[in-house]
Amino acid sequence: MSEIDPRALRNAFGTFMTGVTVVTTHDPEGNPIGFTANSFTSVSLDPPLVLVCIANSSSNYAAFDQADGFAVNVLAEDQKDVSNTFARPVEDRFAAVNWQKGPEGSPVFEGVSAWFDCSMHNRVEAGDHLILIGRVEAFETSPAPGLGYARGAYVTAAAEAEALTQGAKLIVSALIEHEGKVLLMGNDQGKLTLPEIRVGKEGASAALAKLIADTGVEAEPGFIYSVYEDKAREHQHISFLCQSAGGTPAKGVFTALTQSTLMDIADAAMCTMLERFASEARMGNFGVYYGNQTTGQVRPVATGSKGA
């Protein structure tokens, strides 16, 4: 059996779309602690059991290993900042969220899609993680749509659907890379652009699949690379980074991102995105851009499941 590449395996795990949770308890001194996790699973209805996983390397490992129980807070779509806070080494994570003690004593958050307050049912050592199995003693749900996570990026399906029903224009583009080159197409003005498509009721994923199929190349839909509001073109834009296995494009040409090529890109925002891609590709370290066509921020891409 050939040796498995850990990074490739984490990327493969990351294709499975999950929700996002914050798992909480108290340390031996009574201080609230918690971590972001998408490794949450319902186990049984009778008895009511759930499980989460925490990395052996986590600073919270000892406290959760000794805890009598824990709570799972299922984050809502508008709680990405909460997820980020509990995924980072912030001194006081709980200052960023309104919370109270649940019936069993573990911290439960306001504004979440659901919370489950659990007693500790069992612990199972499994490789580089500890599986915590909790018995649900109390829970609460709300109508708030849950936050999703896939391929290293957040997914807000309900917000996207609402934007479409309100008539907002959503454009999806495919940044298809093969052997250091990017698939570019000519437009009516003789300039270059990424393959892109207007999203309809079928949704962004189906539109992306059609867009890739129309190029005639073999490519796997990758993670979201840029999300921005293009005020100049009056639409929302999502660009996906995709890896191609090769093939001759039915439309466009795989092109090296030289300075002269970038000068021929039709759209300034797209040109800036491709400049960033060229730089990140050289370093092998990618991020996700959030903002508008001129200003925003790049967040590092996370891979695999969270559990710290």
C-alpha positions, 0 to 999 in steps of 0.5 A: 500500500502506497503512503498517504499524503496527509495534506492531500487527505485533509483536502479530500476530507474538506470536500465534505460540506459540514456545519460549523460548531463551537464546543464548550465546557469549563476548565478545572478552575471554572473558566469557560473554554471552547474551540471551533469544530466541524467534526460534529455528528449525531450518533443515536436517538435512543439514548440521545448521543452526539460526538465531537473530536478534539485534537490531541495537540489542542490547548483545551485537550486536558480540560475536555478530557477531564470534563463531566460534560460539554455543549455543542453550539451550532453556529448560524450564517451570521456567526462567521466571526464567532467561528474565527474567534474560537479557532484562533489563540484569542486571550478571551474568546468569550468576550466576543459572544453572548452566552450563559450556562446551559442546564448542565452548566456548559456555556451555550450561545445566543443567536445560534441555530441550535445548542446541545448541552451534554453530559459526558457519555464516553471518550475514545482515543482515535489516532491524533484526536480524542472522540468525545461522546455526549449524552444530550440532556437539553437542547434548543433550536431556532429558525436561524440558518446554519453556517456551512463549511467546505473546501476551506471556506464558509458556505452561506447557502441561505444568504445566497438564495435570498440574494437571488430571490431579491434580484441580486446578480451573482456571477461565478467564475472559474480560475482553472489552473494547469501546470502553472497556467490559467485558462483565459478567454477572449471577450467581445472587446478583444480583452482576456477574462476568466470563464464566468457565468450568471447564476440562476435558480439552479444555484452556484454549484450547478452553475460552476459545473456547467461553466467547467463543462462548457470549457471542454477541459477536465477540472475539479471544482475547488475552494472559493478563492474570491468573494466580492461585490463588484459595484462597477459591474453591479453584481456579486462575484464568486471565483472558484480555484479549480485544478485541471487534469489537462485536455484541449479547451473548447473555449479559451487557452491556458496562458501564463500570467505574465505582466503583458497578459495581466495588462490585457485582462478586461476587468480591473478586479479580476486582474488584481485577483490574478496578480494575487493568484500568481504571487500565492502560487509561487509561495504555495500558500493560498487565501480567500479574498472578501470585500469589493472590487477595490478593497477587502481582506485575504484570509488564509485557507484552512484545510481539513476539520477544525478541532483546536 
